[in-house]
Amino acid sequence: TPTARRSAGRCANRSRNARCRSRALFRGCRNVVIYFDKPTQRKLFDRYADLLVPNGYLYVGHSESLNGTSERFELIGRTIYKRVT
């Protein structure tokens, strides 16, 4: 849908936004990554890992998974991942 594409674009470009360049303990990106192919998902999750402090947390939507996409996070809850590298 057009709304989903706009949301996905904002999510994909967060690291370019000056407010998002500082490292955070927690970041969320719900129901957006599912619209991208695997190579783009890998790039997004790498960006998110770079934007988190060590041992920071990433919250994703229930329909999303980092399984096979990123080794920089470990699953600690149904939709919560912890940065490990």
C-alpha positions as CSV (number, residue, x, y, z in Angstrom):
1,T,0.0,0.0,0.0
2,P,1.2,3.6,-0.5
3,T,1.1,4.2,3.3
4,A,3.2,1.1,4.0
5,R,5.8,2.2,1.4
6,R,6.0,5.7,2.9
7,S,6.5,4.2,6.4
8,A,9.1,1.8,5.0
9,G,11.0,4.7,3.4
10,R,11.0,6.6,6.7
11,C,12.3,3.5,8.5
12,A,15.0,2.8,5.9
13,N,16.2,6.4,6.1
14,R,16.3,6.8,9.8
15,S,20.1,6.6,10.0
16,R,20.3,9.6,7.7
17,N,18.1,11.7,10.0
18,A,20.3,13.8,12.4
19,R,18.1,13.0,15.4
20,C,18.7,9.3,14.8
21,R,22.4,9.4,14.5
22,S,23.0,9.2,18.2
23,R,23.2,5.7,19.7
24,A,20.1,4.5,21.6
25,L,19.4,1.8,24.1
26,F,16.1,0.9,22.4
27,R,14.8,1.2,18.8
28,G,11.6,0.0,17.3
29,C,10.6,-0.8,13.8
30,R,7.3,-2.6,13.6
31,N,5.7,-4.1,10.5
32,V,8.0,-2.4,8.0
33,V,10.9,-4.7,7.2
34,I,8.6,-7.4,5.8
35,Y,8.1,-5.2,2.7
36,F,11.8,-5.4,1.8
37,D,13.8,-8.2,0.2
38,K,16.4,-10.1,2.3
39,P,19.5,-8.1,1.1
40,T,17.7,-4.8,2.0
41,Q,16.6,-6.3,5.4
42,R,20.3,-7.2,6.1
43,K,21.3,-3.6,5.4
44,L,18.5,-2.2,7.6
45,F,19.4,-4.4,10.5
46,D,23.1,-3.5,10.2
47,R,22.1,0.1,10.4
48,Y,19.9,-0.5,13.4
49,A,22.8,-2.4,15.1
50,D,25.1,0.6,14.4
51,L,22.5,3.0,16.0
52,L,22.2,1.0,19.2
53,V,24.5,1.0,22.1
54,P,26.2,-2.3,22.9
55,N,23.5,-4.6,24.4
56,G,20.8,-2.3,23.1
57,Y,17.4,-3.6,22.1
58,L,15.5,-3.7,18.9
59,Y,11.7,-4.2,18.8
60,V,10.1,-5.6,15.6
61,G,6.6,-6.5,14.7
62,H,5.1,-9.9,15.3
63,S,5.3,-10.8,11.6
64,E,9.0,-10.0,11.4
65,S,12.0,-12.0,12.2
66,L,15.8,-11.5,12.1
67,N,16.3,-15.3,11.7
68,G,18.8,-15.8,8.9
69,T,19.0,-12.1,8.3
70,S,21.4,-10.7,11.0
71,E,23.9,-12.2,13.3
72,R,24.3,-8.9,15.2
73,F,21.2,-9.6,17.3
74,E,19.9,-12.4,19.5
75,L,16.2,-13.1,20.2
76,I,15.3,-12.5,23.8
77,G,11.5,-12.3,23.5
78,R,8.9,-12.9,20.9
79,T,9.6,-9.6,19.1
80,I,12.6,-8.2,21.1
81,Y,16.2,-8.6,20.0
82,K,19.4,-7.7,21.8
83,R,22.4,-6.3,20.0
84,V,25.3,-8.8,20.5
85,T,28.0,-7.3,18.2
